[in-house]
Amino acid sequence: MKPLWLQTPAQLSNHLRSFRKARGLTQAALGELIGLDQTRIAKIERDPRLVSVGQLLKLLAVLHVRVLLEPATPNPPSSVRERPTDW
């Protein structure tokens, strides 16, 4: 799978939901795996600005998604040239 560029919370929201569904998990099942209830998972998917870094990393680990941080290049892909929205 190609890396996914993130610039906005809405993009993260869509990706979290897609990864959960791709693993065949309901919000409740995902919540059980990381010790959160279904309503908390729903809130995180709706507005990922509400999640702590610790919870996000735990969530991504359960979804078998890794985070890659790398320095910005002088010529980023066209999809990330626009100024990011404030988180």
HTML snippet that shows the backbone in 3Dmol.js (N, CA, C, O; Angstrom):
<script src="https://3Dmol.org/build/3Dmol-min.js"></script>
<div id="view" style="width:600px;height:400px;position:relative"></div>
<script>
const pdb = `
ATOM      1  N   MET A   1       0.840  -1.181   0.000  1.00  0.00           N
ATOM      2  CA  MET A   1       0.000   0.000   0.000  1.00  0.00           C
ATOM      3  C   MET A   1       0.886   1.244   0.000  1.00  0.00           C
ATOM      4  O   MET A   1       1.919   1.284   0.668  1.00  0.00           O
ATOM      5  N   LYS A   2       0.470   2.250  -0.752  1.00  0.00           N
ATOM      6  CA  LYS A   2       1.191   3.511  -0.790  1.00  0.00           C
ATOM      7  C   LYS A   2       1.051   4.239   0.536  1.00  0.00           C
ATOM      8  O   LYS A   2       0.028   4.112   1.208  1.00  0.00           O
ATOM      9  N   PRO A   3       2.081   5.010   0.925  1.00  0.00           N
ATOM     10  CA  PRO A   3       1.940   5.838   2.130  1.00  0.00           C
ATOM     11  C   PRO A   3       0.807   6.848   1.951  1.00  0.00           C
ATOM     12  O   PRO A   3       0.537   7.304   0.840  1.00  0.00           O
ATOM     13  N   LEU A   4       0.169   7.179   3.029  1.00  0.00           N
ATOM     14  CA  LEU A   4      -0.927   8.149   3.002  1.00  0.00           C
ATOM     15  C   LEU A   4      -0.442   9.446   3.637  1.00  0.00           C
ATOM     16  O   LEU A   4       0.041   9.439   4.769  1.00  0.00           O
ATOM     17  N   TRP A   5      -0.565  10.542   2.927  1.00  0.00           N
ATOM     18  CA  TRP A   5      -0.185  11.844   3.450  1.00  0.00           C
ATOM     19  C   TRP A   5      -1.333  12.396   4.277  1.00  0.00           C
ATOM     20  O   TRP A   5      -2.494  12.326   3.873  1.00  0.00           O
ATOM     21  N   LEU A   6      -1.002  12.943   5.430  1.00  0.00           N
ATOM     22  CA  LEU A   6      -2.032  13.542   6.281  1.00  0.00           C
ATOM     23  C   LEU A   6      -1.748  15.017   6.475  1.00  0.00           C
ATOM     24  O   LEU A   6      -0.628  15.413   6.799  1.00  0.00           O
ATOM     25  N   GLN A   7      -2.773  15.820   6.274  1.00  0.00           N
ATOM     26  CA  GLN A   7      -2.670  17.247   6.521  1.00  0.00           C
ATOM     27  C   GLN A   7      -3.784  17.765   7.406  1.00  0.00           C
ATOM     28  O   GLN A   7      -3.644  18.812   8.038  1.00  0.00           O
ATOM     29  N   THR A   8      -4.883  17.041   7.455  1.00  0.00           N
ATOM     30  CA  THR A   8      -6.038  17.545   8.203  1.00  0.00           C
ATOM     31  C   THR A   8      -6.614  16.452   9.101  1.00  0.00           C
ATOM     32  O   THR A   8      -6.441  15.262   8.836  1.00  0.00           O
ATOM     33  N   PRO A   9      -7.294  16.865  10.154  1.00  0.00           N
ATOM     34  CA  PRO A   9      -7.977  15.887  10.991  1.00  0.00           C
ATOM     35  C   PRO A   9      -9.005  15.081  10.219  1.00  0.00           C
ATOM     36  O   PRO A   9      -9.201  13.901  10.508  1.00  0.00           O
ATOM     37  N   ALA A  10      -9.670  15.692   9.238  1.00  0.00           N
ATOM     38  CA  ALA A  10     -10.676  14.975   8.455  1.00  0.00           C
ATOM     39  C   ALA A  10     -10.042  13.806   7.703  1.00  0.00           C
ATOM     40  O   ALA A  10     -10.642  12.737   7.601  1.00  0.00           O
ATOM     41  N   GLN A  11      -8.843  14.003   7.181  1.00  0.00           N
ATOM     42  CA  GLN A  11      -8.153  12.918   6.487  1.00  0.00           C
ATOM     43  C   GLN A  11      -7.846  11.790   7.455  1.00  0.00           C
ATOM     44  O   GLN A  11      -8.040  10.619   7.128  1.00  0.00           O
ATOM     45  N   LEU A  12      -7.368  12.135   8.649  1.00  0.00           N
ATOM     46  CA  LEU A  12      -7.079  11.110   9.647  1.00  0.00           C
ATOM     47  C   LEU A  12      -8.351  10.381  10.033  1.00  0.00           C
ATOM     48  O   LEU A  12      -8.343   9.162  10.200  1.00  0.00           O
ATOM     49  N   SER A  13      -9.428  11.106  10.173  1.00  0.00           N
ATOM     50  CA  SER A  13     -10.720  10.508  10.510  1.00  0.00           C
ATOM     51  C   SER A  13     -11.112   9.453   9.481  1.00  0.00           C
ATOM     52  O   SER A  13     -11.490   8.338   9.839  1.00  0.00           O
ATOM     53  N   ASN A  14     -11.022   9.809   8.209  1.00  0.00           N
ATOM     54  CA  ASN A  14     -11.376   8.874   7.139  1.00  0.00           C
ATOM     55  C   ASN A  14     -10.473   7.648   7.135  1.00  0.00           C
ATOM     56  O   ASN A  14     -10.946   6.526   6.954  1.00  0.00           O
ATOM     57  N   HIS A  15      -9.186   7.857   7.331  1.00  0.00           N
ATOM     58  CA  HIS A  15      -8.242   6.738   7.327  1.00  0.00           C
ATOM     59  C   HIS A  15      -8.469   5.799   8.507  1.00  0.00           C
ATOM     60  O   HIS A  15      -8.429   4.579   8.346  1.00  0.00           O
ATOM     61  N   LEU A  16      -8.705   6.359   9.689  1.00  0.00           N
ATOM     62  CA  LEU A  16      -8.957   5.503  10.856  1.00  0.00           C
ATOM     63  C   LEU A  16     -10.173   4.610  10.618  1.00  0.00           C
ATOM     64  O   LEU A  16     -10.135   3.411  10.891  1.00  0.00           O
ATOM     65  N   ARG A  17     -11.232   5.195  10.115  1.00  0.00           N
ATOM     66  CA  ARG A  17     -12.457   4.439   9.845  1.00  0.00           C
ATOM     67  C   ARG A  17     -12.196   3.351   8.791  1.00  0.00           C
ATOM     68  O   ARG A  17     -12.644   2.213   8.935  1.00  0.00           O
ATOM     69  N   SER A  18     -11.479   3.714   7.749  1.00  0.00           N
ATOM     70  CA  SER A  18     -11.180   2.751   6.673  1.00  0.00           C
ATOM     71  C   SER A  18     -10.322   1.600   7.175  1.00  0.00           C
ATOM     72  O   SER A  18     -10.592   0.442   6.854  1.00  0.00           O
ATOM     73  N   PHE A  19      -9.301   1.901   7.952  1.00  0.00           N
ATOM     74  CA  PHE A  19      -8.440   0.836   8.487  1.00  0.00           C
ATOM     75  C   PHE A  19      -9.223  -0.087   9.418  1.00  0.00           C
ATOM     76  O   PHE A  19      -9.044  -1.304   9.388  1.00  0.00           O
ATOM     77  N   ARG A  20     -10.097   0.500  10.251  1.00  0.00           N
ATOM     78  CA  ARG A  20     -10.906  -0.325  11.155  1.00  0.00           C
ATOM     79  C   ARG A  20     -11.795  -1.268  10.360  1.00  0.00           C
ATOM     80  O   ARG A  20     -11.857  -2.464  10.646  1.00  0.00           O
ATOM     81  N   LYS A  21     -12.481  -0.727   9.363  1.00  0.00           N
ATOM     82  CA  LYS A  21     -13.383  -1.551   8.555  1.00  0.00           C
ATOM     83  C   LYS A  21     -12.615  -2.606   7.764  1.00  0.00           C
ATOM     84  O   LYS A  21     -13.095  -3.727   7.599  1.00  0.00           O
ATOM     85  N   ALA A  22     -11.429  -2.257   7.274  1.00  0.00           N
ATOM     86  CA  ALA A  22     -10.611  -3.217   6.525  1.00  0.00           C
ATOM     87  C   ALA A  22     -10.192  -4.394   7.405  1.00  0.00           C
ATOM     88  O   ALA A  22      -9.993  -5.500   6.903  1.00  0.00           O
ATOM     89  N   ARG A  23     -10.058  -4.165   8.709  1.00  0.00           N
ATOM     90  CA  ARG A  23      -9.720  -5.238   9.648  1.00  0.00           C
ATOM     91  C   ARG A  23     -10.972  -5.988  10.098  1.00  0.00           C
ATOM     92  O   ARG A  23     -10.873  -6.946  10.865  1.00  0.00           O
ATOM     93  N   GLY A  24     -12.142  -5.567   9.632  1.00  0.00           N
ATOM     94  CA  GLY A  24     -13.388  -6.244   9.988  1.00  0.00           C
ATOM     95  C   GLY A  24     -13.822  -5.992  11.416  1.00  0.00           C
ATOM     96  O   GLY A  24     -14.463  -6.841  12.035  1.00  0.00           O
ATOM     97  N   LEU A  25     -13.477  -4.828  11.942  1.00  0.00           N
ATOM     98  CA  LEU A  25     -13.803  -4.508  13.328  1.00  0.00           C
ATOM     99  C   LEU A  25     -14.919  -3.477  13.421  1.00  0.00           C
ATOM    100  O   LEU A  25     -14.967  -2.521  12.647  1.00  0.00           O
ATOM    101  N   THR A  26     -15.800  -3.686  14.366  1.00  0.00           N
ATOM    102  CA  THR A  26     -16.774  -2.658  14.704  1.00  0.00           C
ATOM    103  C   THR A  26     -16.083  -1.672  15.645  1.00  0.00           C
ATOM    104  O   THR A  26     -14.993  -1.939  16.150  1.00  0.00           O
ATOM    105  N   GLN A  27     -16.720  -0.554  15.867  1.00  0.00           N
ATOM    106  CA  GLN A  27     -16.170   0.393  16.841  1.00  0.00           C
ATOM    107  C   GLN A  27     -16.080  -0.251  18.218  1.00  0.00           C
ATOM    108  O   GLN A  27     -15.103  -0.051  18.939  1.00  0.00           O
ATOM    109  N   ALA A  28     -17.086  -1.013  18.576  1.00  0.00           N
ATOM    110  CA  ALA A  28     -17.095  -1.678  19.885  1.00  0.00           C
ATOM    111  C   ALA A  28     -15.954  -2.683  19.998  1.00  0.00           C
ATOM    112  O   ALA A  28     -15.281  -2.738  21.027  1.00  0.00           O
ATOM    113  N   ALA A  29     -15.728  -3.477  18.954  1.00  0.00           N
ATOM    114  CA  ALA A  29     -14.665  -4.486  18.982  1.00  0.00           C
ATOM    115  C   ALA A  29     -13.297  -3.823  19.062  1.00  0.00           C
ATOM    116  O   ALA A  29     -12.425  -4.279  19.802  1.00  0.00           O
ATOM    117  N   LEU A  30     -13.109  -2.757  18.309  1.00  0.00           N
ATOM    118  CA  LEU A  30     -11.837  -2.035  18.366  1.00  0.00           C
ATOM    119  C   LEU A  30     -11.624  -1.454  19.755  1.00  0.00           C
ATOM    120  O   LEU A  30     -10.529  -1.530  20.313  1.00  0.00           O
ATOM    121  N   GLY A  31     -12.669  -0.880  20.297  1.00  0.00           N
ATOM    122  CA  GLY A  31     -12.580  -0.322  21.648  1.00  0.00           C
ATOM    123  C   GLY A  31     -12.175  -1.365  22.679  1.00  0.00           C
ATOM    124  O   GLY A  31     -11.347  -1.093  23.548  1.00  0.00           O
ATOM    125  N   GLU A  32     -12.749  -2.546  22.585  1.00  0.00           N
ATOM    126  CA  GLU A  32     -12.395  -3.625  23.518  1.00  0.00           C
ATOM    127  C   GLU A  32     -10.915  -3.973  23.429  1.00  0.00           C
ATOM    128  O   GLU A  32     -10.279  -4.249  24.446  1.00  0.00           O
ATOM    129  N   LEU A  33     -10.367  -3.962  22.224  1.00  0.00           N
ATOM    130  CA  LEU A  33      -8.961  -4.319  22.040  1.00  0.00           C
ATOM    131  C   LEU A  33      -8.008  -3.322  22.686  1.00  0.00           C
ATOM    132  O   LEU A  33      -6.893  -3.685  23.063  1.00  0.00           O
ATOM    133  N   ILE A  34      -8.435  -2.073  22.816  1.00  0.00           N
ATOM    134  CA  ILE A  34      -7.538  -1.076  23.402  1.00  0.00           C
ATOM    135  C   ILE A  34      -8.055  -0.485  24.717  1.00  0.00           C
ATOM    136  O   ILE A  34      -7.487   0.471  25.245  1.00  0.00           O
ATOM    137  N   GLY A  35      -9.125  -1.061  25.231  1.00  0.00           N
ATOM    138  CA  GLY A  35      -9.622  -0.628  26.541  1.00  0.00           C
ATOM    139  C   GLY A  35     -10.452   0.644  26.529  1.00  0.00           C
ATOM    140  O   GLY A  35     -10.476   1.381  27.515  1.00  0.00           O
ATOM    141  N   LEU A  36     -11.132   0.907  25.420  1.00  0.00           N
ATOM    142  CA  LEU A  36     -12.015   2.064  25.329  1.00  0.00           C
ATOM    143  C   LEU A  36     -13.410   1.584  24.948  1.00  0.00           C
ATOM    144  O   LEU A  36     -13.568   0.505  24.376  1.00  0.00           O
ATOM    145  N   ASP A  37     -14.416   2.385  25.264  1.00  0.00           N
ATOM    146  CA  ASP A  37     -15.757   1.967  24.863  1.00  0.00           C
ATOM    147  C   ASP A  37     -16.081   2.462  23.455  1.00  0.00           C
ATOM    148  O   ASP A  37     -15.355   3.277  22.885  1.00  0.00           O
ATOM    149  N   GLN A  38     -17.171   1.961  22.912  1.00  0.00           N
ATOM    150  CA  GLN A  38     -17.560   2.266  21.535  1.00  0.00           C
ATOM    151  C   GLN A  38     -17.767   3.760  21.325  1.00  0.00           C
ATOM    152  O   GLN A  38     -17.401   4.296  20.279  1.00  0.00           O
ATOM    153  N   THR A  39     -18.348   4.435  22.309  1.00  0.00           N
ATOM    154  CA  THR A  39     -18.603   5.864  22.124  1.00  0.00           C
ATOM    155  C   THR A  39     -17.298   6.648  22.016  1.00  0.00           C
ATOM    156  O   THR A  39     -17.231   7.641  21.290  1.00  0.00           O
ATOM    157  N   ARG A  40     -16.269   6.215  22.726  1.00  0.00           N
ATOM    158  CA  ARG A  40     -14.960   6.898  22.631  1.00  0.00           C
ATOM    159  C   ARG A  40     -14.354   6.691  21.242  1.00  0.00           C
ATOM    160  O   ARG A  40     -13.794   7.625  20.667  1.00  0.00           O
ATOM    161  N   ILE A  41     -14.462   5.481  20.700  1.00  0.00           N
ATOM    162  CA  ILE A  41     -13.956   5.214  19.354  1.00  0.00           C
ATOM    163  C   ILE A  41     -14.711   6.062  18.345  1.00  0.00           C
ATOM    164  O   ILE A  41     -14.104   6.621  17.431  1.00  0.00           O
ATOM    165  N   ALA A  42     -16.019   6.167  18.494  1.00  0.00           N
ATOM    166  CA  ALA A  42     -16.837   6.985  17.587  1.00  0.00           C
ATOM    167  C   ALA A  42     -16.388   8.447  17.635  1.00  0.00           C
ATOM    168  O   ALA A  42     -16.286   9.102  16.598  1.00  0.00           O
ATOM    169  N   LYS A  43     -16.121   8.955  18.832  1.00  0.00           N
ATOM    170  CA  LYS A  43     -15.665  10.346  18.968  1.00  0.00           C
ATOM    171  C   LYS A  43     -14.301  10.545  18.317  1.00  0.00           C
ATOM    172  O   LYS A  43     -14.066  11.563  17.665  1.00  0.00           O
ATOM    173  N   ILE A  44     -13.408   9.584  18.490  1.00  0.00           N
ATOM    174  CA  ILE A  44     -12.083   9.676  17.880  1.00  0.00           C
ATOM    175  C   ILE A  44     -12.200   9.667  16.363  1.00  0.00           C
ATOM    176  O   ILE A  44     -11.533  10.449  15.686  1.00  0.00           O
ATOM    177  N   GLU A  45     -13.032   8.798  15.825  1.00  0.00           N
ATOM    178  CA  GLU A  45     -13.210   8.741  14.373  1.00  0.00           C
ATOM    179  C   GLU A  45     -13.863  10.016  13.843  1.00  0.00           C
ATOM    180  O   GLU A  45     -13.543  10.469  12.744  1.00  0.00           O
ATOM    181  N   ARG A  46     -14.755  10.579  14.604  1.00  0.00           N
ATOM    182  CA  ARG A  46     -15.451  11.792  14.174  1.00  0.00           C
ATOM    183  C   ARG A  46     -14.526  13.009  14.243  1.00  0.00           C
ATOM    184  O   ARG A  46     -14.554  13.862  13.355  1.00  0.00           O
ATOM    185  N   ASP A  47     -13.709  13.091  15.295  1.00  0.00           N
ATOM    186  CA  ASP A  47     -12.815  14.237  15.472  1.00  0.00           C
ATOM    187  C   ASP A  47     -11.521  13.757  16.121  1.00  0.00           C
ATOM    188  O   ASP A  47     -11.414  13.758  17.347  1.00  0.00           O
ATOM    189  N   PRO A  48     -10.532  13.344  15.316  1.00  0.00           N
ATOM    190  CA  PRO A  48      -9.297  12.800  15.864  1.00  0.00           C
ATOM    191  C   PRO A  48      -8.453  13.813  16.634  1.00  0.00           C
ATOM    192  O   PRO A  48      -7.451  13.442  17.245  1.00  0.00           O
ATOM    193  N   ARG A  49      -8.846  15.083  16.613  1.00  0.00           N
ATOM    194  CA  ARG A  49      -8.132  16.059  17.447  1.00  0.00           C
ATOM    195  C   ARG A  49      -8.368  15.778  18.925  1.00  0.00           C
ATOM    196  O   ARG A  49      -7.651  16.301  19.777  1.00  0.00           O
ATOM    197  N   LEU A  50      -9.367  14.959  19.234  1.00  0.00           N
ATOM    198  CA  LEU A  50      -9.718  14.660  20.624  1.00  0.00           C
ATOM    199  C   LEU A  50      -8.952  13.483  21.207  1.00  0.00           C
ATOM    200  O   LEU A  50      -9.161  13.138  22.370  1.00  0.00           O
ATOM    201  N   VAL A  51      -8.073  12.857  20.434  1.00  0.00           N
ATOM    202  CA  VAL A  51      -7.365  11.670  20.903  1.00  0.00           C
ATOM    203  C   VAL A  51      -5.972  12.052  21.391  1.00  0.00           C
ATOM    204  O   VAL A  51      -5.306  12.907  20.806  1.00  0.00           O
ATOM    205  N   SER A  52      -5.548  11.412  22.460  1.00  0.00           N
ATOM    206  CA  SER A  52      -4.178  11.639  22.931  1.00  0.00           C
ATOM    207  C   SER A  52      -3.215  10.892  22.010  1.00  0.00           C
ATOM    208  O   SER A  52      -3.609   9.962  21.306  1.00  0.00           O
ATOM    209  N   VAL A  53      -1.979  11.298  22.023  1.00  0.00           N
ATOM    210  CA  VAL A  53      -0.973  10.617  21.200  1.00  0.00           C
ATOM    211  C   VAL A  53      -0.863   9.162  21.621  1.00  0.00           C
ATOM    212  O   VAL A  53      -0.737   8.279  20.772  1.00  0.00           O
ATOM    213  N   GLY A  54      -0.910   8.903  22.910  1.00  0.00           N
ATOM    214  CA  GLY A  54      -0.831   7.527  23.413  1.00  0.00           C
ATOM    215  C   GLY A  54      -1.973   6.668  22.901  1.00  0.00           C
ATOM    216  O   GLY A  54      -1.760   5.541  22.455  1.00  0.00           O
ATOM    217  N   GLN A  55      -3.195   7.206  22.965  1.00  0.00           N
ATOM    218  CA  GLN A  55      -4.345   6.452  22.466  1.00  0.00           C
ATOM    219  C   GLN A  55      -4.251   6.247  20.960  1.00  0.00           C
ATOM    220  O   GLN A  55      -4.587   5.174  20.458  1.00  0.00           O
ATOM    221  N   LEU A  56      -3.802   7.258  20.240  1.00  0.00           N
ATOM    222  CA  LEU A  56      -3.690   7.132  18.794  1.00  0.00           C
ATOM    223  C   LEU A  56      -2.672   6.060  18.419  1.00  0.00           C
ATOM    224  O   LEU A  56      -2.925   5.251  17.526  1.00  0.00           O
ATOM    225  N   LEU A  57      -1.534   6.047  19.087  1.00  0.00           N
ATOM    226  CA  LEU A  57      -0.519   5.040  18.784  1.00  0.00           C
ATOM    227  C   LEU A  57      -1.014   3.634  19.117  1.00  0.00           C
ATOM    228  O   LEU A  57      -0.731   2.683  18.387  1.00  0.00           O
ATOM    229  N   LYS A  58      -1.750   3.504  20.213  1.00  0.00           N
ATOM    230  CA  LYS A  58      -2.322   2.210  20.577  1.00  0.00           C
ATOM    231  C   LYS A  58      -3.339   1.767  19.528  1.00  0.00           C
ATOM    232  O   LYS A  58      -3.355   0.607  19.116  1.00  0.00           O
ATOM    233  N   LEU A  59      -4.172   2.687  19.109  1.00  0.00           N
ATOM    234  CA  LEU A  59      -5.185   2.421  18.092  1.00  0.00           C
ATOM    235  C   LEU A  59      -4.533   1.986  16.783  1.00  0.00           C
ATOM    236  O   LEU A  59      -4.962   1.006  16.174  1.00  0.00           O
ATOM    237  N   LEU A  60      -3.506   2.704  16.348  1.00  0.00           N
ATOM    238  CA  LEU A  60      -2.814   2.360  15.109  1.00  0.00           C
ATOM    239  C   LEU A  60      -2.122   1.008  15.202  1.00  0.00           C
ATOM    240  O   LEU A  60      -2.099   0.257  14.227  1.00  0.00           O
ATOM    241  N   ALA A  61      -1.561   0.692  16.357  1.00  0.00           N
ATOM    242  CA  ALA A  61      -0.898  -0.607  16.535  1.00  0.00           C
ATOM    243  C   ALA A  61      -1.900  -1.744  16.378  1.00  0.00           C
ATOM    244  O   ALA A  61      -1.610  -2.738  15.712  1.00  0.00           O
ATOM    245  N   VAL A  62      -3.071  -1.607  16.982  1.00  0.00           N
ATOM    246  CA  VAL A  62      -4.102  -2.641  16.877  1.00  0.00           C
ATOM    247  C   VAL A  62      -4.596  -2.778  15.435  1.00  0.00           C
ATOM    248  O   VAL A  62      -4.965  -3.868  14.997  1.00  0.00           O
ATOM    249  N   LEU A  63      -4.599  -1.667  14.710  1.00  0.00           N
ATOM    250  CA  LEU A  63      -5.035  -1.691  13.317  1.00  0.00           C
ATOM    251  C   LEU A  63      -3.911  -2.098  12.360  1.00  0.00           C
ATOM    252  O   LEU A  63      -4.109  -2.155  11.146  1.00  0.00           O
ATOM    253  N   HIS A  64      -2.745  -2.376  12.911  1.00  0.00           N
ATOM    254  CA  HIS A  64      -1.566  -2.762  12.124  1.00  0.00           C
ATOM    255  C   HIS A  64      -1.170  -1.674  11.134  1.00  0.00           C
ATOM    256  O   HIS A  64      -0.885  -1.937   9.965  1.00  0.00           O
ATOM    257  N   VAL A  65      -1.163  -0.442  11.640  1.00  0.00           N
ATOM    258  CA  VAL A  65      -0.766   0.721  10.857  1.00  0.00           C
ATOM    259  C   VAL A  65       0.444   1.328  11.544  1.00  0.00           C
ATOM    260  O   VAL A  65       0.471   1.459  12.768  1.00  0.00           O
ATOM    261  N   ARG A  66       1.442   1.696  10.757  1.00  0.00           N
ATOM    262  CA  ARG A  66       2.609   2.323  11.363  1.00  0.00           C
ATOM    263  C   ARG A  66       2.661   3.794  10.972  1.00  0.00           C
ATOM    264  O   ARG A  66       2.120   4.211   9.948  1.00  0.00           O
ATOM    265  N   VAL A  67       3.324   4.555  11.813  1.00  0.00           N
ATOM    266  CA  VAL A  67       3.502   5.980  11.577  1.00  0.00           C
ATOM    267  C   VAL A  67       4.954   6.186  11.174  1.00  0.00           C
ATOM    268  O   VAL A  67       5.867   5.688  11.832  1.00  0.00           O
ATOM    269  N   LEU A  68       5.155   6.907  10.115  1.00  0.00           N
ATOM    270  CA  LEU A  68       6.495   7.221   9.647  1.00  0.00           C
ATOM    271  C   LEU A  68       6.659   8.725   9.656  1.00  0.00           C
ATOM    272  O   LEU A  68       5.925   9.444   8.978  1.00  0.00           O
ATOM    273  N   LEU A  69       7.617   9.194  10.421  1.00  0.00           N
ATOM    274  CA  LEU A  69       7.909  10.622  10.437  1.00  0.00           C
ATOM    275  C   LEU A  69       9.193  10.833   9.658  1.00  0.00           C
ATOM    276  O   LEU A  69      10.198  10.162   9.894  1.00  0.00           O
ATOM    277  N   GLU A  70       9.149  11.757   8.744  1.00  0.00           N
ATOM    278  CA  GLU A  70      10.353  12.050   7.978  1.00  0.00           C
ATOM    279  C   GLU A  70      10.401  13.541   7.701  1.00  0.00           C
ATOM    280  O   GLU A  70       9.364  14.202   7.637  1.00  0.00           O
ATOM    281  N   PRO A  71      11.609  14.069   7.536  1.00  0.00           N
ATOM    282  CA  PRO A  71      11.715  15.501   7.250  1.00  0.00           C
ATOM    283  C   PRO A  71      11.029  15.842   5.933  1.00  0.00           C
ATOM    284  O   PRO A  71      11.011  15.041   4.998  1.00  0.00           O
ATOM    285  N   ALA A  72      10.481  17.014   5.881  1.00  0.00           N
ATOM    286  CA  ALA A  72       9.848  17.474   4.647  1.00  0.00           C
ATOM    287  C   ALA A  72      10.926  17.664   3.581  1.00  0.00           C
ATOM    288  O   ALA A  72      12.049  18.076   3.875  1.00  0.00           O
ATOM    289  N   THR A  73      10.567  17.361   2.365  1.00  0.00           N
ATOM    290  CA  THR A  73      11.500  17.537   1.266  1.00  0.00           C
ATOM    291  C   THR A  73      11.295  18.916   0.651  1.00  0.00           C
ATOM    292  O   THR A  73      10.232  19.515   0.815  1.00  0.00           O
ATOM    293  N   PRO A  74      12.307  19.428  -0.060  1.00  0.00           N
ATOM    294  CA  PRO A  74      12.126  20.744  -0.681  1.00  0.00           C
ATOM    295  C   PRO A  74      10.978  20.773  -1.689  1.00  0.00           C
ATOM    296  O   PRO A  74      10.352  21.817  -1.872  1.00  0.00           O
ATOM    297  N   ASN A  75      10.696  19.664  -2.337  1.00  0.00           N
ATOM    298  CA  ASN A  75       9.625  19.586  -3.327  1.00  0.00           C
ATOM    299  C   ASN A  75       8.648  18.483  -2.944  1.00  0.00           C
ATOM    300  O   ASN A  75       8.688  17.401  -3.531  1.00  0.00           O
ATOM    301  N   PRO A  76       7.761  18.734  -1.962  1.00  0.00           N
ATOM    302  CA  PRO A  76       6.817  17.684  -1.552  1.00  0.00           C
ATOM    303  C   PRO A  76       5.847  17.359  -2.676  1.00  0.00           C
ATOM    304  O   PRO A  76       5.665  18.151  -3.600  1.00  0.00           O
ATOM    305  N   PRO A  77       5.226  16.190  -2.592  1.00  0.00           N
ATOM    306  CA  PRO A  77       4.201  15.841  -3.589  1.00  0.00           C
ATOM    307  C   PRO A  77       3.151  16.942  -3.668  1.00  0.00           C
ATOM    308  O   PRO A  77       2.902  17.629  -2.677  1.00  0.00           O
ATOM    309  N   SER A  78       2.546  17.115  -4.805  1.00  0.00           N
ATOM    310  CA  SER A  78       1.581  18.200  -5.012  1.00  0.00           C
ATOM    311  C   SER A  78       0.447  18.175  -3.993  1.00  0.00           C
ATOM    312  O   SER A  78      -0.107  19.222  -3.658  1.00  0.00           O
ATOM    313  N   SER A  79       0.099  16.991  -3.498  1.00  0.00           N
ATOM    314  CA  SER A  79      -1.019  16.892  -2.556  1.00  0.00           C
ATOM    315  C   SER A  79      -0.701  17.486  -1.195  1.00  0.00           C
ATOM    316  O   SER A  79      -1.613  17.683  -0.392  1.00  0.00           O
ATOM    317  N   VAL A  80       0.579  17.784  -0.903  1.00  0.00           N
ATOM    318  CA  VAL A  80       0.922  18.355   0.397  1.00  0.00           C
ATOM    319  C   VAL A  80       1.541  19.737   0.272  1.00  0.00           C
ATOM    320  O   VAL A  80       2.109  20.238   1.243  1.00  0.00           O
ATOM    321  N   ARG A  81       1.451  20.361  -0.881  1.00  0.00           N
ATOM    322  CA  ARG A  81       2.037  21.691  -1.057  1.00  0.00           C
ATOM    323  C   ARG A  81       1.210  22.774  -0.387  1.00  0.00           C
ATOM    324  O   ARG A  81       1.751  23.800   0.027  1.00  0.00           O
ATOM    325  N   GLU A  82      -0.086  22.561  -0.276  1.00  0.00           N
ATOM    326  CA  GLU A  82      -0.931  23.561   0.345  1.00  0.00           C
ATOM    327  C   GLU A  82      -0.606  23.645   1.835  1.00  0.00           C
ATOM    328  O   GLU A  82      -0.139  22.678   2.436  1.00  0.00           O
ATOM    329  N   ARG A  83      -0.854  24.790   2.407  1.00  0.00           N
ATOM    330  CA  ARG A  83      -0.599  24.979   3.830  1.00  0.00           C
ATOM    331  C   ARG A  83      -1.569  24.120   4.635  1.00  0.00           C
ATOM    332  O   ARG A  83      -2.778  24.171   4.411  1.00  0.00           O
ATOM    333  N   PRO A  84      -1.037  23.323   5.582  1.00  0.00           N
ATOM    334  CA  PRO A  84      -1.923  22.457   6.368  1.00  0.00           C
ATOM    335  C   PRO A  84      -2.926  23.267   7.210  1.00  0.00           C
ATOM    336  O   PRO A  84      -2.643  24.380   7.655  1.00  0.00           O
ATOM    337  N   THR A  85      -4.070  22.681   7.401  1.00  0.00           N
ATOM    338  CA  THR A  85      -5.082  23.254   8.263  1.00  0.00           C
ATOM    339  C   THR A  85      -4.634  23.109   9.707  1.00  0.00           C
ATOM    340  O   THR A  85      -4.001  22.115  10.061  1.00  0.00           O
ATOM    341  N   ASP A  86      -4.952  24.082  10.541  1.00  0.00           N
ATOM    342  CA  ASP A  86      -4.598  23.976  11.964  1.00  0.00           C
ATOM    343  C   ASP A  86      -5.299  22.784  12.591  1.00  0.00           C
ATOM    344  O   ASP A  86      -6.483  22.544  12.354  1.00  0.00           O
ATOM    345  N   TRP A  87      -4.570  22.065  13.371  1.00  0.00           N
ATOM    346  CA  TRP A  87      -5.121  20.915  14.074  1.00  0.00           C
ATOM    347  C   TRP A  87      -5.702  21.420  15.361  1.00  0.00           C
ATOM    348  O   TRP A  87      -6.235  20.636  16.147  1.00  0.00           O
TER     349      TRP A  87
END
`;
const viewer = $3Dmol.createViewer("view");
viewer.addModel(pdb, "pdb");
viewer.setStyle({}, {cartoon: {color: "spectrum"}});
viewer.zoomTo();
viewer.render();
</script>
